[in-house]
Amino acid sequence: MQSFTNFFFHFFKPEYRIAIAFFLAIVFNFYAIPVILRIARAKKLFDVPDDRKLHKSSVPTLGGLGIYATIVIVSFTFINTCGMNGGGISSSLSALPPIIAGFTLIFFIGMKDDLLDISARKKLVAEFVALFILIVIGDVRLNNMQGMFGAYQLSYYVSILLSLFAGIVIINAFNLIDGIDGLASSIAMLGSFVFGSYFISISEWEYAILSFTILGAIIPFFLYNAFGVSNKIFMGDTGSLILGFAMTVLVFRFNELNAVPNIKPHFVAGPAFSFAVVFIPMFDTLRVFTIRIFRGGSPFKADRRHIHHILLDLGFSHLGSTLILVIFNIAIIAYAYYFNYFGNSTLVFSLIFFGAAMSVLAMFILRNRLARLKMKSDETGKTS
């Protein structure tokens, strides 16, 4: 069996495995989603609309199941976990079992929440455990801040605490932006592509395979979610939490590798660039929590203050709002790439400034629009 493993990884060079894993992930989830839809309809596993929700009909919420199954099966098939290759380029991802263990825990807690509803505290505990497995057992973590706010190489325990905090923020940021069709999945696709391309450029082959497997797993879901009518599907908390965990893995690994000085290409402001890649969910979460706290409310109480809600109120469709936010995120990534020499702290503050300016502009336009509508309504009332 070992000789076959050597044979497999010798002839299936990393570049081939990336391409095969990507296309197989697409095919696998394209096959899985119709099956999941049939099961959801047979068992009446729907997201029923209410006053807070934006959809008008019952929609199956098990899209995260297909994403999870695809990532696990394709990753374990094509990612080399032990470095055996029988010659050629040697690479491995020994942390894959802890990564998949974290995915699995996130999957079960998300699925339970989609089917039965659970408390935020229980979800948070499960997220901490999944991240602990990733950070401590898998040793995938933030270990160097490259001068952000004066911090460089982190001690082991500070690295663990910071990684736990950052992971919780990223996971829940993706959960919070999953409010309109295609948004969370689009940002995750963008992140997987950017990080996967970086991993290819530095010959970090196994993480590149993981990145493009995640990308391939999301594409079929995005098409069903954004363009489906009778066959529409939501990812549910299962999917949004999984995507948040996936982006956490890629962000951590990107920063680990970029902290090595002789890695080329090298980002002077690696942490800031990784922040830019997941900017929309991260900034929107920061913005909404800040507004809620300043208004004396709980930062965790749901409302319609997210930027995608503002765009919907301005008259944009779900797909239009998603497109605007993804284009803005791409612009932010391009800005962070070309002005990386600013350094981490300056770059992060400038990114937050651009996000705040975008938010203020959107709110200004919305208030003017509402004021005009109210004026028209008053004039109509007077003439009648």
LONUNU-557912 format. One record per residue (C-alpha): residue number from 1; residue in one letter; x, y, z. Coordinates in steps of 0.05 Angstrom, whole numbers, plus 5000, padded with zeros to 4 digits. Layout:
<kolfis>
NUM; A; X; Y; Z;
...
</kolfis>
This chain:
<kolfis>
1; M; 5000; 5000; 5000;
2; Q; 5057; 5047; 5016;
3; S; 5088; 5034; 4948;
4; F; 5022; 5052; 4915;
5; T; 5021; 5117; 4955;
6; N; 5090; 5134; 4930;
7; F; 5069; 5116; 4859;
8; F; 5006; 5160; 4865;
9; F; 5042; 5222; 4890;
10; H; 5100; 5212; 4843;
11; F; 5059; 5212; 4779;
12; F; 5004; 5259; 4802;
13; K; 5049; 5320; 4809;
14; P; 5023; 5377; 4852;
15; E; 5001; 5419; 4793;
16; Y; 4959; 5361; 4766;
17; R; 4930; 5347; 4835;
18; I; 4909; 5420; 4843;
19; A; 4872; 5419; 4777;
20; I; 4840; 5350; 4788;
21; A; 4819; 5367; 4859;
22; F; 4788; 5433; 4837;
23; F; 4747; 5402; 4781;
24; L; 4728; 5340; 4821;
25; A; 4703; 5385; 4878;
26; I; 4658; 5422; 4828;
27; V; 4631; 5357; 4799;
28; F; 4621; 5324; 4868;
29; N; 4581; 5382; 4897;
30; F; 4541; 5390; 4832;
31; Y; 4520; 5318; 4842;
32; A; 4509; 5325; 4917;
33; I; 4464; 5387; 4918;
34; P; 4405; 5357; 4879;
35; V; 4408; 5297; 4926;
36; I; 4408; 5343; 4987;
37; L; 4350; 5382; 4958;
38; R; 4308; 5318; 4950;
39; I; 4324; 5297; 5022;
40; A; 4307; 5367; 5049;
41; R; 4240; 5368; 5012;
42; A; 4223; 5297; 5034;
43; K; 4238; 5312; 5107;
44; K; 4212; 5384; 5103;
45; L; 4278; 5414; 5125;
46; F; 4266; 5486; 5104;
47; D; 4282; 5557; 5126;
48; V; 4212; 5586; 5135;
49; P; 4206; 5661; 5122;
50; D; 4188; 5708; 5179;
51; D; 4189; 5783; 5192;
52; R; 4265; 5787; 5196;
53; K; 4282; 5743; 5136;
54; L; 4289; 5769; 5066;
55; H; 4263; 5709; 5026;
56; K; 4189; 5699; 5014;
57; S; 4184; 5623; 5008;
58; S; 4210; 5563; 5045;
59; V; 4281; 5544; 5022;
60; P; 4323; 5483; 5041;
61; T; 4382; 5502; 5086;
62; L; 4428; 5442; 5079;
63; G; 4477; 5472; 5029;
64; G; 4533; 5468; 5080;
65; L; 4527; 5392; 5079;
66; G; 4551; 5388; 5006;
67; I; 4607; 5438; 5019;
68; Y; 4632; 5399; 5079;
69; A; 4628; 5330; 5046;
70; T; 4663; 5355; 4984;
71; I; 4721; 5388; 5022;
72; V; 4732; 5326; 5066;
73; I; 4729; 5273; 5011;
74; V; 4770; 5311; 4959;
75; S; 4822; 5335; 5009;
76; F; 4836; 5267; 5038;
77; T; 4841; 5239; 4967;
78; F; 4889; 5288; 4936;
79; I; 4928; 5321; 4993;
80; N; 4994; 5288; 5013;
81; T; 4994; 5284; 5089;
82; C; 5061; 5250; 5101;
83; G; 5110; 5273; 5048;
84; M; 5115; 5206; 5011;
85; N; 5124; 5219; 4937;
86; G; 5175; 5170; 4910;
87; G; 5216; 5227; 4879;
88; G; 5202; 5295; 4850;
89; I; 5176; 5352; 4893;
90; S; 5166; 5332; 4965;
91; S; 5110; 5367; 5002;
92; S; 5060; 5348; 5055;
93; L; 5004; 5375; 5098;
94; S; 5012; 5337; 5163;
95; A; 4961; 5384; 5196;
96; L; 4904; 5359; 5151;
97; P; 4874; 5310; 5202;
98; P; 4867; 5365; 5255;
99; I; 4840; 5413; 5202;
100; I; 4787; 5362; 5181;
101; A; 4772; 5347; 5254;
102; G; 4758; 5422; 5264;
103; F; 4715; 5423; 5201;
104; T; 4676; 5363; 5227;
105; L; 4661; 5394; 5295;
106; I; 4640; 5459; 5262;
107; F; 4596; 5419; 5214;
108; F; 4559; 5382; 5269;
109; I; 4546; 5443; 5312;
110; G; 4523; 5482; 5250;
111; M; 4478; 5426; 5228;
112; K; 4447; 5420; 5297;
113; D; 4434; 5495; 5297;
114; D; 4401; 5492; 5228;
115; L; 4356; 5434; 5248;
116; L; 4341; 5446; 5322;
117; D; 4369; 5515; 5341;
118; I; 4421; 5520; 5396;
119; S; 4445; 5576; 5441;
120; A; 4500; 5623; 5419;
121; R; 4540; 5600; 5479;
122; K; 4541; 5528; 5456;
123; K; 4561; 5549; 5386;
124; L; 4617; 5591; 5414;
125; V; 4643; 5533; 5457;
126; A; 4644; 5488; 5395;
127; E; 4681; 5541; 5356;
128; F; 4734; 5547; 5411;
129; V; 4744; 5471; 5412;
130; A; 4750; 5467; 5336;
131; L; 4800; 5524; 5336;
132; F; 4839; 5493; 5394;
133; I; 4846; 5429; 5352;
134; L; 4871; 5470; 5293;
135; I; 4918; 5516; 5333;
136; V; 4947; 5470; 5386;
137; I; 4944; 5401; 5355;
138; G; 4950; 5422; 5282;
139; D; 4999; 5479; 5300;
140; V; 4967; 5524; 5248;
141; R; 4966; 5593; 5280;
142; L; 4986; 5666; 5278;
143; N; 5058; 5669; 5303;
144; N; 5085; 5735; 5277;
145; M; 5050; 5802; 5269;
146; Q; 5105; 5833; 5225;
147; G; 5105; 5898; 5264;
148; M; 5029; 5908; 5268;
149; F; 5018; 5954; 5327;
150; G; 5091; 5943; 5347;
151; A; 5086; 5867; 5352;
152; Y; 5132; 5819; 5316;
153; Q; 5147; 5746; 5336;
154; L; 5095; 5723; 5387;
155; S; 5108; 5678; 5446;
156; Y; 5074; 5610; 5442;
157; Y; 5018; 5625; 5491;
158; V; 5005; 5695; 5463;
159; S; 5003; 5664; 5394;
160; I; 4950; 5614; 5417;
161; L; 4906; 5667; 5450;
162; L; 4911; 5715; 5391;
163; S; 4896; 5658; 5342;
164; L; 4835; 5636; 5382;
165; F; 4809; 5707; 5383;
166; A; 4822; 5719; 5309;
167; G; 4791; 5652; 5290;
168; I; 4727; 5667; 5330;
169; V; 4721; 5735; 5296;
170; I; 4732; 5707; 5225;
171; I; 4684; 5649; 5234;
172; N; 4628; 5692; 5262;
173; A; 4640; 5748; 5212;
174; F; 4623; 5699; 5155;
175; N; 4563; 5675; 5195;
176; L; 4538; 5747; 5202;
177; I; 4545; 5767; 5129;
178; D; 4506; 5706; 5105;
179; G; 4443; 5749; 5099;
180; I; 4434; 5754; 5023;
181; D; 4443; 5706; 4965;
182; G; 4514; 5692; 4945;
183; L; 4551; 5741; 4991;
184; A; 4586; 5695; 5041;
185; S; 4601; 5644; 4987;
186; S; 4629; 5697; 4939;
187; I; 4676; 5726; 4991;
188; A; 4699; 5655; 5009;
189; M; 4711; 5639; 4935;
190; L; 4751; 5703; 4928;
191; G; 4792; 5687; 4990;
192; S; 4805; 5615; 4968;
193; F; 4828; 5638; 4900;
194; V; 4875; 5692; 4927;
195; F; 4907; 5649; 4980;
196; G; 4910; 5588; 4934;
197; S; 4946; 5630; 4881;
198; Y; 4996; 5654; 4933;
199; F; 5008; 5582; 4957;
200; I; 5021; 5561; 4885;
201; S; 5070; 5619; 4875;
202; I; 5113; 5595; 4933;
203; S; 5104; 5520; 4918;
204; E; 5063; 5507; 4981;
205; W; 5027; 5454; 4941;
206; E; 4983; 5419; 4992;
207; Y; 4952; 5483; 5019;
208; A; 4941; 5504; 4947;
209; I; 4903; 5439; 4936;
210; L; 4862; 5453; 4999;
211; S; 4847; 5524; 4975;
212; F; 4824; 5503; 4906;
213; T; 4784; 5445; 4935;
214; I; 4747; 5495; 4978;
215; L; 4737; 5540; 4917;
216; G; 4711; 5482; 4876;
217; A; 4664; 5460; 4931;
218; I; 4633; 5530; 4936;
219; I; 4621; 5543; 4862;
220; P; 4562; 5495; 4853;
221; F; 4529; 5520; 4917;
222; F; 4537; 5593; 4894;
223; L; 4503; 5578; 4828;
224; Y; 4444; 5543; 4862;
225; N; 4439; 5596; 4916;
226; A; 4446; 5658; 4872;
227; F; 4409; 5635; 4809;
228; G; 4364; 5578; 4832;
229; V; 4289; 5588; 4832;
230; S; 4253; 5522; 4846;
231; N; 4319; 5490; 4864;
232; K; 4346; 5546; 4908;
233; I; 4386; 5526; 4970;
234; F; 4416; 5563; 5029;
235; M; 4481; 5543; 5063;
236; G; 4452; 5553; 5133;
237; D; 4495; 5562; 5194;
238; T; 4530; 5497; 5175;
239; G; 4557; 5528; 5111;
240; S; 4574; 5597; 5137;
241; L; 4611; 5570; 5197;
242; I; 4649; 5521; 5153;
243; L; 4669; 5577; 5105;
244; G; 4691; 5619; 5164;
245; F; 4733; 5562; 5191;
246; A; 4763; 5549; 5121;
247; M; 4783; 5622; 5114;
248; T; 4814; 5620; 5184;
249; V; 4858; 5561; 5164;
250; L; 4881; 5597; 5100;
251; V; 4892; 5664; 5135;
252; F; 4934; 5631; 5190;
253; R; 4977; 5591; 5140;
254; F; 4987; 5652; 5095;
255; N; 5013; 5692; 5154;
256; E; 5057; 5635; 5179;
257; L; 5091; 5628; 5112;
258; N; 5095; 5703; 5098;
259; A; 5132; 5714; 5164;
260; V; 5191; 5674; 5136;
261; P; 5238; 5727; 5106;
262; N; 5265; 5685; 5048;
263; I; 5196; 5667; 5022;
264; K; 5184; 5700; 4954;
265; P; 5137; 5734; 4939;
266; H; 5139; 5766; 5008;
267; F; 5089; 5816; 5035;
268; V; 5117; 5870; 5081;
269; A; 5047; 5876; 5111;
270; G; 5023; 5804; 5109;
271; P; 4971; 5810; 5166;
272; A; 4942; 5872; 5135;
273; F; 4938; 5839; 5067;
274; S; 4902; 5778; 5096;
275; F; 4854; 5826; 5130;
276; A; 4840; 5857; 5062;
277; V; 4824; 5789; 5031;
278; V; 4767; 5779; 5081;
279; F; 4752; 5853; 5088;
280; I; 4677; 5855; 5076;
281; P; 4657; 5806; 5131;
282; M; 4710; 5832; 5180;
283; F; 4696; 5906; 5171;
284; D; 4620; 5897; 5169;
285; T; 4622; 5858; 5235;
286; L; 4666; 5912; 5267;
287; R; 4620; 5967; 5241;
288; V; 4555; 5935; 5263;
289; F; 4581; 5916; 5332;
290; T; 4607; 5987; 5343;
291; I; 4540; 6018; 5323;
292; R; 4501; 5971; 5368;
293; I; 4546; 5983; 5428;
294; F; 4545; 6059; 5419;
295; R; 4469; 6057; 5416;
296; G; 4466; 6019; 5481;
297; G; 4445; 5952; 5453;
298; S; 4475; 5883; 5453;
299; P; 4527; 5873; 5398;
300; F; 4498; 5804; 5385;
301; K; 4425; 5826; 5376;
302; A; 4405; 5817; 5303;
303; D; 4381; 5879; 5264;
304; R; 4383; 5908; 5194;
305; R; 4446; 5950; 5201;
306; H; 4491; 5906; 5158;
307; I; 4518; 5939; 5095;
308; H; 4481; 5888; 5051;
309; H; 4415; 5910; 5084;
310; I; 4432; 5983; 5066;
311; L; 4444; 5964; 4994;
312; L; 4378; 5926; 4991;
313; D; 4342; 5987; 5020;
314; L; 4374; 6028; 4965;
315; G; 4338; 5985; 4915;
316; F; 4392; 5936; 4894;
317; S; 4376; 5863; 4885;
318; H; 4409; 5807; 4925;
319; L; 4455; 5792; 4866;
320; G; 4468; 5866; 4853;
321; S; 4486; 5879; 4926;
322; T; 4532; 5818; 4927;
323; L; 4566; 5842; 4863;
324; I; 4578; 5912; 4891;
325; L; 4609; 5884; 4955;
326; V; 4652; 5833; 4920;
327; I; 4679; 5886; 4871;
328; F; 4694; 5932; 4930;
329; N; 4730; 5874; 4965;
330; I; 4771; 5861; 4902;
331; A; 4789; 5936; 4900;
332; I; 4811; 5932; 4973;
333; I; 4855; 5871; 4958;
334; A; 4887; 5907; 4899;
335; Y; 4899; 5968; 4942;
336; A; 4931; 5926; 4998;
337; Y; 4974; 5890; 4946;
338; Y; 5001; 5952; 4911;
339; F; 5010; 5993; 4975;
340; N; 5037; 5937; 5018;
341; Y; 5099; 5978; 5032;
342; F; 5057; 6024; 5077;
343; G; 5066; 5972; 5132;
344; N; 5014; 5936; 5173;
345; S; 4988; 5989; 5219;
346; T; 4982; 6045; 5167;
347; L; 4951; 5997; 5116;
348; V; 4899; 5970; 5165;
349; F; 4878; 6040; 5186;
350; S; 4872; 6062; 5114;
351; L; 4830; 6001; 5098;
352; I; 4784; 6016; 5156;
353; F; 4779; 6089; 5133;
354; F; 4758; 6067; 5063;
355; G; 4706; 6020; 5092;
356; A; 4679; 6074; 5138;
357; A; 4676; 6123; 5079;
358; M; 4637; 6072; 5038;
359; S; 4588; 6061; 5095;
360; V; 4577; 6135; 5108;
361; L; 4565; 6147; 5034;
362; A; 4515; 6090; 5030;
363; M; 4478; 6115; 5092;
364; F; 4477; 6187; 5064;
365; I; 4447; 6163; 4999;
366; L; 4396; 6120; 5035;
367; R; 4374; 6176; 5082;
368; N; 4366; 6224; 5023;
369; R; 4326; 6172; 4986;
370; L; 4280; 6160; 5046;
371; A; 4272; 6234; 5056;
372; R; 4250; 6243; 4983;
373; L; 4202; 6185; 4988;
374; K; 4172; 6215; 5052;
375; M; 4165; 6283; 5017;
376; K; 4130; 6251; 4958;
377; S; 4084; 6214; 5005;
378; D; 4067; 6278; 5043;
379; E; 4053; 6316; 4978;
380; T; 4009; 6259; 4953;
381; G; 3971; 6260; 5019;
382; K; 3959; 6335; 5014;
383; T; 3934; 6333; 4942;
384; S; 3887; 6276; 4957;
</kolfis>
